[in-house]
Structure formats: C-alpha cells, structure tokens
C-alpha cells in the first residue's frame, strides 16, 4: 500500500471516489473490493455500481504521483484490465492529476479522479466532470530539489543545448555535479515527460514547459543584489565594468536588460545589470560607484551559484550571460522585465529549440 506524507493515500482515494460517485442520484455503490486481481494484475479497487436495472464495474488504479509518466503507466495497466474484461471501466486516481495527465487518460477512454476534486468519468449514461481545482498537494520538496542550485546547473545545460543527447556521466561532467544529482533530476523530468530517454541517453523534449516552471520558481534575488549610481550612462558602465573585470581576471557577465539587448536589440533600458563573482569592492572603487538605496543605474549580482556563468558568450567584446539565464532574471521584473523576457524568448531562445 502506497503512502504519502504520513497518510494512506488509498483511504483518501476511497473517500474521494465515493464522494464523486454520490453526485449521481440514480447510481448506487453495490460493493467496493480492495486489491482486486485480474489475471496477473492487481488493481487497488473494484467497484460494482448499480444503474437502474444494470451494473457497471469500475477498476481503479491509485498512485501517489499524478505526473504524466505515472498516469501513462496506470492507463496502460487499466487498458490491460479492460482487455481481460471489456465490461470494466478504468479509473486512475492520484493526489493531483495534471492537465497533461488528464489528457492522457481521456485520450484512451480512462476516467480519473484526484484528491483535489478534479475528475472525469464517462460510462453508460453517467458523465461526471470537474476541473480547475488547484493542487493542494504541490510537492514543495520536489520543486526545491528540481530547482536547487546544483539541479539548476543540469537544467541550464539541457536548455542551452536542447538538441543534444546526454549520458549521465557526460551530463555530470558538463554540469559539474554528482552522478546522483543527475539521476534525481532525470527522474523528476522523466515523470513530467519533459525528457526523452532512449538507449543512447536522454534529451530535452519539452523545453518551453521546463523553462516556464523554472521561471515560476526563480527570482534574481536568489543572488545578492547591490545597487549603485554612477555619472556614466548604462552603455559606458557596461564597457568600463567589462574592461576592469578583464584586467583583474574577475569573472563577470551582463544579464537583465543589459544582456537582453545583446540578443534582442529592440529592448530599451536605463539600468545596467551584471553578475560579478568576487572582489567587487575593488571594481566599485575603480568605477567610482556609489551604493544607493534608490535611483541606481547599475545593479551588481553576486551569484547564488557559479552555474549562472554557464553558457556565457562574448558579444561585441563583452561577456554576456546565456539567453536562458537572462530570461530567468528578467521575468522576475513585473511589467517591462516580463515584456523584455518575452522578446528574448521569441527571438533568441525558441529558435534554438
């Protein structure tokens, strides 16, 4: 019996199943059998319903994960039950079933119910559907694991090299992380069906979905931002900053609007932004910068992880962060930042997919 967060999901699933079926006044639950066997398969529930003068059997698979890959596996199992007995109607249940997972079920004629109250059942003269309830079981731990600094290094490698096929060891070396870290991230992405796994390795199949969810769980304030004012304009500041960092061997890269304009010239801005790895006090002194609480025209970010420098490139002699990193930093800014991020996505990122 599967468990999640300390409670038995099958008990919760049974309550949700009964609640869903009780919506239909002419439908009666005659029996509910647990751990029902069909040939070599064992379903979680077999429910016998009485509808007027006929009966309908529901065979139910309960999982503690409603991600697309798990849903597809459950659907395949339920279809085997149906092949064994065409009178069975298959139902997939999980704490929360994503829209993509719901579509997988519907496409193959399988019903679904989640513990958030979303459902779709269609058999005989019965049709029950409820959609739009948010996920109250969102796994914050999973999201923290997938978008942690080390895991994010793997995501950058995938998004910056979207067509490349990777072996686990090759990815670990490229992203500078452990083999175990690669395996964990691979599992999360595989459950979402965002990567394609073959005998040759694994590759990204849903870059836009990955980038979207990452951006929803990212803010440039993960870094340590410091705001400065200079009499120089943004362009002069960027050039001077690049020259001083190069002379002192300090790692840096433009990001935000400063980076976006290098890939999408239509972007307009007044504040420069750059990652600087260390020793910025010396640079600030040379640039004659004044740290200010407001009215800044330069934001310097001390990176939360060295991974932000992956995929940097020289544009016009100045080191610039990857379009993926710039997008993540920009989309955190409401309004013009989001607009610039969208332009960057359309003009510099999507064409690589």
Beta strands, then each sheet from edge to edge (+ up, - down):
strand 1: 3-4
strand 2: 7-8
strand 3: 27-38
strand 4: 41-51
strand 5: 54-62
strand 6: 88-94
strand 7: 111-114
strand 8: 119-123
strand 9: 126-130
strand 10: 195-198
strand 11: 201-204
strand 12: 224-229
strand 13: 252-254
strand 14: 272-276
strand 15: 290-291
strand 16: 298-302
strand 17: 313-315
strand 18: 318-320
sheet 1: 1+ 2-
sheet 2: 3+ 4- 5+ 6+ 7+ 8- 9+
sheet 3: 10+ 11-
sheet 4: 13+ 14- 16- 12+ 15-
sheet 5: 17+ 18-
end
